[in-house]
């Protein structure tokens, strides 16, 4: 499949001198959306690699569910998977990408070490791509643009060459804070060596050495199955949490609220709120509903490892709901909007009967994209509150 040059318009592929600006080596349109005439070029080694990865993971899951392993090994797999996932959710996402709280040197070191076990690329690259995702969310500047469909934003983006806008705009993302962190840059430099030791060798060695498990089955379950489950949990935030749900905080943003994704991803599925207030450590308005990550951050605060937890004040959240929400908010919404979302049984997008007449927004942005911290909502220092008691 050949890659076509990106059109200079968002949907229509007209090329006019007055509707583009120069960013790097390619022209960037004055408005960025999704050019559906652009064809991504498949990277076949990646596509085949992910296919093999999932086949081996399925093999490992069969062994797990047919009782092949000792219970200690099952607990180990679960433990490594949860800890690695939290290092992405809390460390890479809420701390390093969005700086929603402060962390001492010990906690930062734990984030970097355990994020390596998750195997989702180095901390530096993960955060760069996620900051790019927020700035150019759901456009051709977004690495996993959900406007190109579920498969692309879930896993397909990793099987294709990056869109030229992603490459050029990614170079403009400010990463100076991570570049100044020696631990992040050390991990970036030696990522593959650290990955082999921490993401592959350690999870496999423990059940082989301590529980007497055979080597190859341990590789299938403790590495492949654990790794692929964790990956798909993270990918659901990019796919399902951008496509299937409601937008009670900002109907102009593509991301949605999803309790199912929050349950799978340890609190990352309240995604319309998160894209509305990305600097909030909770990544959600409330914290009692499938948001273990927020509780763990507060535990770190009690331990003295984390401080200055940032959260949007109730007044700012309420004003935003009234001003830009789609009307489905549980408290400040309206019956007409709520009636547009129906289902027989649980009101959730994974319910086959789920249906909504609410339309997804058109994601069209200026070249500078969205502010990473939505500064327009940070009216004064009182908006950023130290959260001493969870909602």
C-alpha positions as CSV (number, residue, x, y, z in Angstrom):
1,X,0.0,0.0,0.0
2,X,1.5,3.3,-1.0
3,X,1.4,6.4,1.1
4,X,-0.1,9.5,-0.5
5,X,1.2,13.0,0.3
6,X,-1.1,14.6,3.0
7,X,-3.6,17.0,1.6
8,X,-3.4,20.5,2.8
9,X,-7.1,20.6,3.8
10,X,-8.7,18.7,6.5
11,X,-11.1,16.6,4.5
12,X,-11.0,17.9,1.0
13,X,-7.6,17.4,-0.7
14,X,-7.2,20.8,-2.3
15,X,-3.8,22.4,-2.2
16,X,-3.8,26.2,-2.1
17,X,-0.9,28.4,-1.2
18,X,-3.0,30.4,1.3
19,X,-4.3,27.7,3.5
20,X,-1.0,26.1,4.8
21,X,1.8,27.1,7.1
22,X,5.3,25.7,7.1
23,X,6.1,23.4,10.0
24,X,9.5,21.7,9.5
25,X,9.8,20.2,6.1
26,X,6.1,19.9,5.2
27,X,3.2,22.4,4.9
28,X,0.6,22.2,7.7
29,X,-2.9,23.4,6.9
30,X,-4.4,26.4,8.8
31,X,-7.0,23.9,10.1
32,X,-6.1,20.3,10.9
33,X,-8.7,17.6,10.8
34,X,-8.7,14.2,9.2
35,X,-7.9,13.9,5.5
36,X,-9.7,10.7,4.6
37,X,-8.1,10.5,1.2
38,X,-4.7,9.9,2.9
39,X,-3.7,6.2,2.9
40,X,-1.4,5.0,5.7
41,X,1.4,2.8,4.6
42,X,1.5,-0.6,6.4
43,X,4.7,-1.6,8.1
44,X,4.5,-5.3,7.6
45,X,7.1,-6.4,10.1
46,X,5.1,-4.6,12.8
47,X,1.8,-6.1,11.6
48,X,3.2,-9.6,11.5
49,X,4.9,-9.1,14.8
50,X,1.7,-8.1,16.5
51,X,-0.1,-11.1,15.0
52,X,2.5,-13.5,16.4
53,X,2.5,-11.7,19.7
54,X,-1.3,-12.2,20.1
55,X,-1.1,-15.8,19.0
56,X,1.5,-16.6,21.6
57,X,-0.5,-14.7,24.2
58,X,-3.6,-16.7,23.4
59,X,-1.5,-19.9,23.8
60,X,-0.4,-18.6,27.2
61,X,-4.0,-17.8,28.3
62,X,-5.1,-21.3,27.3
63,X,-2.5,-22.7,29.7
64,X,-3.6,-20.3,32.4
65,X,-7.3,-21.2,32.2
66,X,-6.7,-24.9,31.8
67,X,-5.0,-25.1,35.2
68,X,-1.4,-25.7,33.9
69,X,0.3,-23.4,36.4
70,X,0.5,-23.3,40.1
71,X,-1.6,-20.7,41.9
72,X,1.5,-18.8,43.0
73,X,2.4,-18.3,39.3
74,X,-1.1,-17.0,38.6
75,X,-0.8,-14.5,41.5
76,X,2.6,-13.4,40.2
77,X,1.3,-12.8,36.7
78,X,-1.6,-10.7,38.1
79,X,0.7,-8.8,40.4
80,X,3.2,-7.9,37.6
81,X,0.4,-6.9,35.3
82,X,-1.3,-4.6,37.8
83,X,1.9,-3.0,38.9
84,X,3.2,-2.4,35.4
85,X,-0.2,-1.0,34.3
86,X,-0.2,1.4,37.3
87,X,3.3,2.6,36.3
88,X,1.8,3.7,33.0
89,X,-1.4,5.1,34.4
90,X,0.1,7.0,37.3
91,X,3.7,7.4,36.3
92,X,3.8,7.9,32.6
93,X,0.4,9.5,32.3
94,X,-0.7,11.4,35.3
95,X,2.8,12.4,36.5
96,X,5.3,12.6,33.7
97,X,2.9,13.7,30.9
98,X,0.5,15.9,32.7
99,X,2.5,16.8,35.9
100,X,-0.8,16.6,37.9
101,X,1.2,16.2,41.1
102,X,4.8,16.3,42.4
103,X,6.9,13.2,43.1
104,X,10.1,12.8,45.1
105,X,13.2,11.1,43.7
106,X,12.2,7.6,45.1
107,X,8.8,7.7,43.5
108,X,10.2,9.0,40.2
109,X,12.7,6.1,40.1
110,X,9.9,3.6,40.8
111,X,7.9,5.0,37.9
112,X,10.7,4.8,35.4
113,X,11.8,1.3,36.5
114,X,8.3,-0.3,36.6
115,X,7.2,1.5,33.4
116,X,9.9,-0.4,31.7
117,X,8.2,-3.6,32.7
118,X,5.0,-2.4,31.0
119,X,6.9,-2.5,27.7
120,X,5.1,0.5,26.1
121,X,8.2,2.2,24.8
122,X,10.5,4.4,26.9
123,X,9.0,7.0,29.2
124,X,10.2,9.8,27.0
125,X,8.6,8.5,23.8
126,X,5.4,7.5,25.6
127,X,5.0,11.0,27.1
128,X,5.9,12.7,23.8
129,X,3.3,10.8,21.9
130,X,0.7,11.4,24.6
131,X,1.3,15.1,24.8
132,X,1.0,15.1,21.0
133,X,-2.3,13.2,21.3
134,X,-3.7,15.8,23.6
135,X,-2.6,18.8,21.6
136,X,-3.9,17.4,18.3
137,X,-6.5,15.0,19.6
138,X,-8.5,13.0,17.0
139,X,-6.9,14.8,14.0
140,X,-4.1,13.8,11.6
141,X,-1.7,15.2,14.1
142,X,-2.8,12.6,16.7
143,X,-0.7,9.4,16.6
144,X,-3.8,7.3,17.2
145,X,-6.5,9.4,15.5
146,X,-9.9,7.8,16.4
147,X,-11.6,9.4,13.4
148,X,-9.9,6.6,11.4
149,X,-11.9,4.0,13.2
150,X,-11.7,1.6,16.1
151,X,-9.0,-0.7,14.6
152,X,-6.6,2.1,13.7
153,X,-6.8,3.9,17.1
154,X,-6.7,0.7,19.0
155,X,-3.7,-1.1,17.4
156,X,-3.5,-0.2,13.7
157,X,-1.6,3.0,14.3
158,X,1.3,0.8,15.5
159,X,1.2,-1.2,12.2
160,X,1.5,1.9,9.9
161,X,4.0,4.6,9.2
162,X,3.3,7.7,11.1
163,X,1.3,10.4,9.3
164,X,3.7,13.2,8.3
165,X,1.8,15.7,10.5
166,X,2.5,13.4,13.5
167,X,6.2,13.4,12.8
168,X,6.5,17.2,12.2
169,X,4.2,18.3,14.9
170,X,5.8,15.9,17.4
171,X,9.1,17.7,17.0
172,X,7.5,20.8,18.3
173,X,6.2,19.3,21.5
174,X,8.0,20.7,24.5
175,X,9.9,17.9,26.3
176,X,12.4,20.0,28.1
177,X,11.2,18.8,31.5
178,X,11.8,15.1,30.7
179,X,15.1,16.0,29.0
180,X,16.2,17.5,32.3
181,X,15.4,14.3,34.2
182,X,18.5,12.1,34.2
183,X,16.5,8.9,35.1
184,X,14.2,9.4,32.1
185,X,17.0,10.0,29.7
186,X,19.0,7.0,31.1
187,X,16.0,4.7,30.5
188,X,15.6,6.2,27.0
189,X,19.3,5.5,26.2
190,X,19.3,1.9,27.5
191,X,15.7,1.1,27.0
192,X,16.1,-2.2,25.1
193,X,18.6,-3.6,27.5
194,X,16.4,-2.6,30.5
195,X,13.4,-4.0,28.7
196,X,15.0,-7.4,28.2
197,X,15.9,-7.6,31.9
198,X,12.8,-6.1,33.5
199,X,9.9,-6.9,31.1
200,X,11.0,-10.3,29.8
201,X,13.6,-12.0,32.0
202,X,12.4,-11.0,35.5
203,X,8.7,-11.9,35.0
204,X,9.7,-15.3,33.5
205,X,12.6,-16.1,35.9
206,X,10.6,-15.8,39.2
207,X,8.1,-18.6,38.6
208,X,10.8,-20.8,37.0
209,X,13.2,-20.3,39.9
210,X,10.8,-20.1,42.9
211,X,7.7,-22.1,41.8
212,X,9.4,-24.8,39.6
213,X,7.5,-23.9,36.4
214,X,8.9,-25.0,33.0
215,X,10.7,-22.2,31.0
216,X,8.7,-22.1,27.8
217,X,5.2,-22.2,29.3
218,X,6.3,-19.5,31.7
219,X,7.4,-17.4,28.7
220,X,4.0,-17.8,27.1
221,X,2.0,-16.8,30.2
222,X,4.3,-14.5,32.3
223,X,5.5,-12.6,29.3
224,X,3.3,-12.9,26.2
225,X,-0.1,-13.2,27.9
226,X,0.6,-10.7,30.6
227,X,2.1,-8.2,28.2
228,X,-0.7,-8.4,25.5
229,X,-3.5,-8.1,28.1
230,X,-1.8,-5.0,29.5
231,X,-1.4,-3.5,26.0
232,X,-5.0,-4.0,25.1
233,X,-6.1,-2.5,28.3
234,X,-4.2,0.6,27.5
235,X,-5.3,0.7,23.9
236,X,-8.9,0.7,24.9
237,X,-8.4,4.2,26.3
238,X,-7.3,5.3,22.8
239,X,-10.2,3.4,21.1
240,X,-13.4,2.7,23.1
241,X,-12.9,5.7,25.3
242,X,-12.8,8.0,22.2
243,X,-15.8,6.4,20.4
244,X,-18.5,4.9,22.5
245,X,-20.1,7.0,25.3
246,X,-21.2,10.4,26.3
247,X,-19.5,13.8,26.6
248,X,-20.9,15.5,29.7
249,X,-18.0,17.9,30.2
250,X,-17.2,19.0,26.6
251,X,-19.3,17.9,23.6
252,X,-16.7,19.5,21.3
253,X,-14.1,16.9,22.3
254,X,-14.1,13.4,20.9
255,X,-13.3,11.4,24.1
256,X,-16.1,9.9,26.1
257,X,-17.0,8.6,29.5
258,X,-16.7,4.8,29.9
259,X,-17.0,2.9,33.1
260,X,-16.0,-0.3,31.4
261,X,-12.7,1.2,30.1
262,X,-12.2,2.7,33.6
263,X,-12.6,-0.7,35.2
264,X,-10.2,-2.3,32.7
265,X,-7.6,0.5,32.8
266,X,-7.7,1.3,36.6
267,X,-9.4,4.6,36.2
268,X,-8.5,6.0,32.7
269,X,-11.9,5.7,31.1
270,X,-13.4,8.9,32.4
271,X,-11.9,10.3,29.3
272,X,-14.1,13.3,28.4
273,X,-13.4,14.7,31.8
274,X,-9.7,14.0,31.4
275,X,-9.4,15.7,28.0
276,X,-11.3,18.6,29.5
277,X,-9.1,18.9,32.6
278,X,-5.9,17.0,31.7
279,X,-4.0,18.5,34.7
280,X,-6.4,16.9,37.3
281,X,-4.6,14.0,39.1
282,X,-7.9,12.1,39.3
283,X,-8.5,12.1,35.6
284,X,-12.1,12.1,36.6
285,X,-14.7,14.2,38.4
286,X,-15.3,11.6,41.1
287,X,-12.9,9.0,42.5
288,X,-15.1,6.3,44.0
289,X,-16.0,4.8,40.6
290,X,-13.3,2.5,39.1
291,X,-10.4,4.9,39.8
292,X,-7.9,2.9,41.8
293,X,-5.1,5.1,40.4
294,X,-6.4,8.2,42.2
295,X,-6.5,6.4,45.5
296,X,-3.0,5.2,45.1
297,X,-1.8,8.7,44.3
298,X,-3.4,9.8,47.6
299,X,-1.6,7.0,49.3
300,X,1.7,8.2,47.9
301,X,0.8,11.7,49.3
302,X,0.2,10.2,52.8
303,X,3.5,8.5,52.6
304,X,5.2,11.8,51.7
305,X,6.3,10.6,48.3
306,X,3.8,12.8,46.4
307,X,2.6,16.3,46.9
308,X,0.7,19.3,45.4
309,X,-2.1,17.1,43.9
310,X,-3.9,19.3,41.4
311,X,-7.6,19.1,40.8
312,X,-10.3,21.3,39.2
313,X,-12.5,23.1,41.7
314,X,-16.2,22.1,41.7
315,X,-17.1,25.6,40.5
316,X,-14.9,25.3,37.4
317,X,-16.2,21.8,36.6
318,X,-19.8,22.9,37.0
319,X,-19.3,25.9,34.8
320,X,-17.7,23.8,32.1
321,X,-20.5,21.3,32.2
322,X,-23.1,24.0,31.8
323,X,-21.2,25.8,29.1
324,X,-19.9,23.0,26.9
325,X,-21.4,19.6,28.1
326,X,-23.7,17.5,26.0
327,X,-26.4,17.5,28.7
328,X,-25.9,14.0,29.9
329,X,-24.2,14.8,33.2
330,X,-25.7,12.8,36.1
331,X,-26.4,16.0,38.1
332,X,-26.2,19.1,35.9
333,X,-27.5,17.6,32.7
334,X,-31.1,17.5,31.3
335,X,-33.6,14.9,30.6
336,X,-33.8,15.5,26.9
337,X,-30.1,14.8,26.4
338,X,-30.2,11.8,28.8
339,X,-33.1,10.4,26.8
340,X,-31.0,10.4,23.7
341,X,-28.9,7.6,25.2
342,X,-30.8,4.4,25.8
343,X,-30.3,0.6,26.3
344,X,-32.1,-2.4,27.5
345,X,-30.3,-3.2,30.8
346,X,-27.0,-1.6,31.6
347,X,-26.6,1.8,29.9
348,X,-23.2,1.2,28.5
349,X,-21.8,1.2,24.9
350,X,-20.7,-2.5,25.2
351,X,-24.4,-3.4,25.7
352,X,-25.6,-4.6,22.2
353,X,-28.8,-2.6,22.6
354,X,-26.9,0.7,23.4
355,X,-27.9,3.5,21.1
356,X,-27.5,7.3,21.1
357,X,-28.7,10.0,18.8
358,X,-26.0,12.4,20.1
359,X,-23.5,13.1,17.4
360,X,-19.7,13.0,17.7
361,X,-18.0,16.4,17.2
362,X,-15.9,17.4,14.2
363,X,-12.3,17.5,15.3
364,X,-10.9,20.4,13.5
365,X,-8.0,22.4,15.1
366,X,-5.7,25.3,14.4
367,X,-2.0,24.4,13.8
368,X,-1.1,25.3,17.4
369,X,-3.6,22.6,18.6
370,X,-5.3,22.5,22.0
371,X,-3.5,23.8,25.0
372,X,-2.0,20.8,26.9
373,X,-3.3,22.1,30.2
374,X,-6.4,23.9,28.9
375,X,-5.1,27.2,30.3
376,X,-8.4,28.9,29.4
377,X,-10.0,27.1,32.3
378,X,-7.2,27.9,34.7
379,X,-8.8,31.2,35.8
380,X,-6.7,31.8,38.9
381,X,-4.6,29.9,41.3
382,X,-7.7,28.9,43.3
383,X,-8.7,26.6,40.4
384,X,-5.7,24.3,41.2
385,X,-6.5,23.0,44.6
386,X,-4.5,20.8,46.9
387,X,-6.7,17.8,47.3
388,X,-6.6,16.6,50.9
389,X,-9.8,14.7,50.9
390,X,-11.1,12.7,48.0
391,X,-14.6,13.4,46.7
